[in-house]
Amino acid sequence: MNQTPSDPIWRVLTQVFSLMLQHLDDFIIFQTHTSQHRGYGPYVQIAHHESGCIVIEAVSNHYLEPKMDEKSIQTLVAMGWMPPDVPNGETNFFRHISYEEFSSDKTAEFFVTTLQQAYQINEDDTIEIEPIEVFQEVFALTYGRSIDGRFTPRELYQLVISQTGRQDH
């Protein structure tokens, strides 16, 4: 989990994801909406697991329409995602992380890289973060401004630089 997005738009998205992960209570879902997918697009999510660790997941073909091609599946596995294990209740790609090993920054980088490389999400696709109330509160406290629950990475970048005056994120 160590590929830092280099483009400023993706760095800002990574920073916002990391902020949210620092406020993990029960679960967080980073849901995308794209023109290539019917209904909901690809998502990554994080939650506390009953076994006493954190589980992160990336959507599988079980929930995605249209289905991912073999190259995308191979990309997920090469990145370190475990393939779905339906008999054991894992219907998505997943990883278990101990609380001691968990890093909000590294997990945020991993999520953004996954969305870019495996699912080909671009800066004009829409992202929605749930629980939305937590996202809106964290964003307002950090950047001094409210935000709608849906945004594109490009819109998020423009909003953050307009609030911070910095373009070197």
N, C-alpha and C positions, 0 to 999 in steps of 0.2 A: 504494500500500500504506500508507495513512495514516489509517485509521479505527480509533481506539482504542475498544475496548468500554467502555461507561460503567458497566454494572452490576457491583457488586463480585464477584459469582460469576464473570463472564466475565473480569474483570481478573485474578483469581487464576489462572484457566485460562491466560490469555495469559502471565502471569509464569512458570508452570510450563513451558509450551511454549517460551518463550524460554530458560529454563535448559537444556532439552534441546537446543535448537538450538546453544547455545554448546558443546555436547559432540559435535557432529556428527563422526562418524568415517567411516562408509561410507554409511549411510542411516538415516532415522528415518521411521516411519509413525505417524500419528495416526488410528487406526481407530475408527469408531463402530459401535455396535450399537443399533438402534432397533426399535420394534415395527412400523414402516412398511416395513421392508425384510427380504427373505428372506436368510438367511445373514448375510453381512457387510453393514453399512451403508456410508454414504459415508466416504471417507477422503481425507486430504491427506498428501503425503509429500515428502521432500527427499532428494537424493542428489548425489554428485559426478558430473558428466557427462564422458564421454570427450573432449569438445571443450575441456575446461579451464575449465569454469564449474560453477556449481551449477544443478541443475534442480529446480523445485518442481512438483508435480502435484496435481491435484484429479480425483477419479474421474469417468469419463465413463459414458455409457450402455453402452459396450462391456462393462463389468464390473458394472453396477448393476442390481438387480432389486427392485422394479419400476423402470422407466426414469424418468428425470427428464422433467418436462414442459417445454414450450418456454419458459415464463417463467423457470424455473430456469436453463436453458441461457443465455438472454439475460442473466440476472443475472451469471453467471460471466464472460461476454464483457464486459459493462459494467464489471465490477470490474477487468478487465485480464488475465484468463486468455486464452491463445491456445487456439482450438478444436483438438481432436485432429487430427493429421496422420498418419493410419495409413500411407500409402505411405512416410513417412520414419521410421516406428517410434514415433511419438508417439500412443499409444492413449488417453491421458487429456488433459484440459485441462492446459496447462503454461505455464511461464515459465522462461526462462534468466536467471540473475543472475550477473554477474561477481563474483569474489571481493572485488574492491575495493568494490563496491556492496552486498555482502551485509550485512544487519543482522539479528541474531537477534530483536531487539525488533520491528522492522517486519514481519519475516516471520511471527512469532508472531501479531501483530495481524491480519495478512492471512489467516492460516490460520483463526483463530477467527471473524473476520468472514465468511469463506467458509462455514464450517460453519453459522453462524447464518443468514445471508441466503440463500445458494443452496440449502442442503440442509435448512434448517429444523430443525437440531439444537437441542434444548432442554436445560435444566439437569438433567433427569431421565433423559436418554439416557446410555448407557454409553460411555465412551471407554477405549481400550486403546492404550498407547504401546509401540512396538517399536523397538529391542531392549529387552525388558523388564528385563534385568539392568542395563543402563545407566540406565534410568529409575529403578529402585529405588535404585541407588547414588547418583545425583545427588539424588534426593529425600531420602534419609537424610542425606547430607552437608549439605544445605541446611536441612532442617527438623528434623533430629535424631530422625527417626522413620521406620520402614519403612512401606511402603504396598503393597497388593496391586496387581497389574498392571491391574486394571479398576476404574473408579470413575465416578461421575457428576460433572459439574461442581459440583453442590450438595454432594456428599460431600467433594470435594476442597477446596472453600471452607471447609467446617466443620472439616476436619482442619487446614488451614493456619492458620485463625484460632485454633484451640485450641492450636496450637504457638507462635504468635507473639504471641497476645494482642491482635492488631490487627485491626480490622474495616474499616480504611480503605484496603485494598489497591487 
